[in-house]
Amino acid sequence: MAGQHLTKSRYMAGLQCTRRLWLLVHEPAAYEDPAPGSPLDAGHQTGRKAHLLFPGGILVGEEPWQHAAAVRRTAVLMADLAVPAVFEAAFEHDGIRIRVDVLERLGDGSWGLREVKSSASMKSHHAEDLALQAFVLAGAGVPVSSIELIHIDTAYVRGRAGIRWQEFFARTDAKDAVAATLVSLPGRLPLMRETLALPAPPAAEPGKHCDTPYGCEFWDRCTAGKPADWIDYLPRLTETRAGELKALGIEAISAIPADFPLTWKQVIIRDATASGRPYVAPGLGRLLHGFQPPACYLDFEAMMPPIPLYAGTRPYQTIPFQWSLHAADADGTLHHREFLAAGDEDPRLGFATTLIAALNEFTGPVLVYSAYEQTRLKEIAALFPGLRSAIGQIAGRLVDLLPVVREAVYLPAFAFSNSIKSVAPALSPGFGYTGLDGIADGMAASSAFVQLASGTVADPRQVVQYRAALLAYCKRDTLAMVEVHRALIRLADQVQAAPVAAATASGAPVLAEEVLSREPPVAIQLSSSGQP
């Protein structure tokens, strides 16, 4: 049927979920070019760079909807013995259309099938992708004697003269893996064709397969009928436990029976969700010991470009480029310092020296909201031996708020997440991440800086806009930590003042089971200003 042919992307979608396959063909989302700096855009860039491995190769430039013309162009190039490789070679067999990343002419008259990926190694789904191509090439009468996955070698280190692409890419022999996969491939095709012929999408229960190996673009549609507290949102719920709940007909976290086996944190989340009442452990104050102002609040932003931008760096190496620091005096007065690299050179030395200088201005613990900053500091200390002592002193001042939140506090407004972007607005109503200009999460920040550092964004006005957005976002993150810390202190003070029979003699945090077996968790009411 017209328009219902299979392609590589459709076949891979069908392996993941037949419902996704149907929707992808019959109700596709409007096409959008990948956002600059996004993982998809990085994949496209990697594919183009791989062409440099095949000097003299020629690109079949016809668009996807010009498939017949692309097939004809491919045949012409294959017939020309002066063409060593064909990029985006087009073929069709048995109702399946493919474009081969690289079709390499070999000396014995056969061809080499080359798939380019921006990953660091070969995965099982890569073999599935290559197997479909091998199936079509065989059906089209193309003799293939070699099959390789071309991917990024993460051990490669960029030199001062630039990137040596022959060393940047690794070439992995995939022929055996493809042969093993080809055995079952023909048997999968009838179900996919039957699926495409259906008048409506097949039913499918959302689950972990929805983001393996790729996230499904139809997730929101397929989960629209699920409860707001759907059991799949319950953190660390195993597949076994989820299956047991579904067998009982239970889809909502709030409906999970009291005698159903859950972890202590899952019990807290279930009960807070069902009652609408926050949970605060009696031991919160003890957990906050050592966090009191004067204190600093620190956040880093970093990038992991697949194509290294600076000499001495590797593909996907984490390169910090920005920090934000709020410092609170004992009376609560806030000060702010920040750093954002220019991007035209390796930012790590400037990052480190400015951070050391800024933290020398202020005393007290340095609060972070994950182990991320500690890890980056260790890497910087190893890179710059002369700064090791100063960086070590900063690392020694770090205290992490995230374990405190995980251990001792849960509000229904956390929405099953301990992310600072969920926790801060919940603990401090009125605070949030709205109003930020285009950059409101770490991935967007990384993407924006990669564009600045690589020269993709060259318009001076746009550069100024990007830099302002990066500074505003990182500043908001450290201000979020200030808000969370202040709210936790207020909660701890109220809990300490309240008579809690469940508190242990040692003052240790009380787990959910202990609290529930004696008296309900302390209920805290937050006003619009975030005050209890």
C-alpha angles and dihedrals in degrees: 000000000000114000093011099095120127124248133180092268093045093048092050090048090051091053089054098043133341090215090058090050092053094047092045090058103033103032106021121175116248110276117253128181110247112268112258110264094017121130090254091051090048088053091053091049091050090051092053092049090052088065087072088071089068109051112202094022116144128220123230095222101186115123122249091259090054092066099140091052090047091053091052092047090050092053091052092051093046090053091053106086090198090068109088096187140008119217119210091006111191127221139162131200134157092357093307121121122197141174114208114216092218129000105191121201111229127205098250094058095263127110138240119226110216125185118190121212131173090221125109096238144005118285131194093253089056088061089052090052093049092045092059090051092048090050092053094043091052091049090049091054097250111147107226117188100164133041122188139172111219109205141154120286103219091195091065115110119206114238129217091258093058134259122334100210096198087062096037092062126061121206115212122193106237101172097107094044090050092048090054092048094047091065093074099030100090091052091057096056100073093059091050092050091047089051093052090051093057117110091225136023115277118248117260131173112231114240146130092314089069092081100032118128091347134010113259117240090213097059095112091050095049094047098042092104096050122104118265086245095045112173091239087070092061106108118246095001105159122228089245094055092042089052091051091052093048090050087056090051092247117143102155125076090218090058096056107120119248092240095052110114111253136152117262091257092049089053090053092050093046094050095044090049093049096045100033088227123127121240120224119175117230088232095061093107092054091050090053093054109128093022097091122124140295081076142145128224118210135188132175132202121202141172133220105200114190089215106052114236101197136051112262095027130111133220111281092006112153109247116184112215106165142036136182125200129190116186123195122202120218089265091053098256109151129220126185133208128173145176131201119177121231091232098223092104138023102298099203101092093048089044092054100042095048091047092052091050093048095049091048086067094062139050133211135056120325109231121210132172104228139004090270097100092047090054093049091049091053090052092049092048090054091048097050111037091182090062096043096103095047092045090047090055090053091048089051090057095053119114122178122227095189097077089050091055092045093049104040116018138053128163124182087236089066084079093214093305135104092199114134087237090062099034100048097054090044095051094038109035110207093035118102150126098267119121095039112136107241098311115084105140140040095257092055090047092051092047092050094051093047088056091050094045095046094047093244087128106052105151104108092220092052091047090055090048093050093048093049090050092050092051092047093050097049091045089053091054094056091043087054089057090051090053093046093048094049091048092050091051091051091049092049091051092051093046091050091051093048120082105247112182091190095065113114124234091247093053092237118154112278114232121225094256091055094048093046093049093055111024137335120279115270109276114219124195115209121205123216089267092055093252116136 
